[in-house]
Amino acid sequence: MARRHRAALLREIQMFEHAIASPSAEPGWRERFSTRLRTLRGAFAEHIVVTEGEDGLYAELLEHAPRLHNQVRKLIREHAAVAVSMAALQRRADLAGTRVAELRSCGEEILRALSRHRQRGADLVYDAYETDIGGET
């Protein structure tokens, strides 16, 4: 299930990236940007539920590899930070006077944060299931 949600989040990230990169002179650019951001926020909220939930991915990882507690806490803090950034950008996107360059810059920063977060999540899963601690050589 986590893999399916990860793929769905990636699709929404790509759609948001496309919205940022499209020509801002096109009619409806701001509305598309705002809509894609809203959809991305929904997918990210679902990601948080799937990973942080009582039966979520992080609970499973910690059951298998409790040594990763600090890395899980860091990812949870990242969830909060990214969600706050997305909400702030949504407010700016919904204001008619916000410059396109500002929206793009903030959107690109969110994309970078999501990319780093996804990589850390993938590394965490790898560390939990692929690292052999104290095994035979």
Disulfide bonds with the S-S distance in Angstrom:
none
